[in-house]
Amino acid sequence: MKYLLMIYGNQEKWNSIPAEEWPVFIARQDAFNTKYRETGELLGAYGLADVVAARLVRREGGAPAVTDGPYLETKEYMASFYLLDVESEERALEIAAEMPSADVDPIEVWPILHEAAADL
């Protein structure tokens, strides 16, 4: 069964991390990614661009309308996401609890119900 793990953040949070701590943070995250990639449970890990790069696309009268994003006007935004393929929800929750940032921020765990793109 596939699960999506979502990590949220904001620019203020990223800016508060001292420059000398970034290599440690990145090393912890790389170790997590490597561990679960090697088990075959991590299908992908994706960090998103800064919030100023987000765009919204709508169709208005048949023509696309593009505006600055993100959709929600909130301080926090989705910063990265991970795609797992595991045997159970319990396993997805175990892996989410091992995420290096789980000790300071919650990790959202969502079951994936449909896989239409896989059928293409």
N, C-alpha and C positions, 0 to 999 in steps of 0.2 A: 504494500500500500504506500502511496506517495503522500508526503507532507511538505508543507511550505513553512519554513521558519523565517520570521520577520524580525528585524532589529530596527529600532527607532532611535533617532538622535536629533540634534540641532546644532547649528553653527557655534552657538555659545559653548556647548559641551565640548565640541572638537577643539575650539580655541583654548579651552581651559586646561588641556592636557599639555604638560611641558614637553618641549621638543625632544628632550633626552629620554622621555618615556615612550615615545612612539615606536622605536625599534623593538622594545620589549613587548609592547602591545601587538605589533605586527608578527613577531616571532611566535607568540602564544596562539594567535589566530591561524598562522600558517601550520603550526603543529596540529591544531584541531582539524584543519582542512585535510592535511596529509593523512592523519589517522583514519578519518572516515571515508576518504577517497579510496584508501587501500582496502577497507572492508567492503567496498562496493555500495555502501549505504548513502554516500554523498554523491549525488548526480551533478550538482553544480553549486557554486557559491559566487554571488554577484554583488559587488559594491556599486552603489549608485552615485552619480555625479552630485555636486552641490545643488541645493534646492533652486538656486537662480537659473539652472540649466533646464528645469522642468518646463514642459509645455502642455497645454490643453488643446485638444482638437475636437471641434464640434462641427456638425454639418448644419448650416443655416440656409434654408432655401435651396438646397442642393449643392451649395458651394462650401468648401471647408473654411472654417474660421479658427485661426490659431491664436491663442493668447498665452501669456505667462502663466505658469503653474506654481505650485501644485494645486490640485483641486480644492483641498481643504485649507482654510486659513487658520493654521495652528502653529504653535511654536515647534512641536515635534513633527518629524516627517520620516517616512521609511527610508533608511539609510542603506540597508543591504538585505538580501534574502538568500536563502539556501533551499535547495530542493533535495529531499531525502527519498529513498526508496527502502522501506523497512518492513519487517514482518508484522508489526503491531503499533498501536498508538502508544503503548507503554514504552516501546523502544524509541519512538520519536521523542517522547518526553525525556527519556534518559539522555539522549544525545543533546537535546536543547539545554538541559541542565548543565552539561559539560561545556557549553559555549563560554569562552573566556569572559565575555561581558555579562553573563547571567548573574554574576555576584553583585553587579551594580545597577543593571537594567533588566526589565523583564523581556523575555523572548516570546513572541506570539507563535503558536503552533496551530496550523490550519490543515485539516485533511483535504486532499484534492479529490474531488468527486468525479470529475470528467477529464478525459484525456483526448479531446478531439484532435489536437494537432498530431498526436502519435498515430492516428489513423490515416493521415494524409499520405 
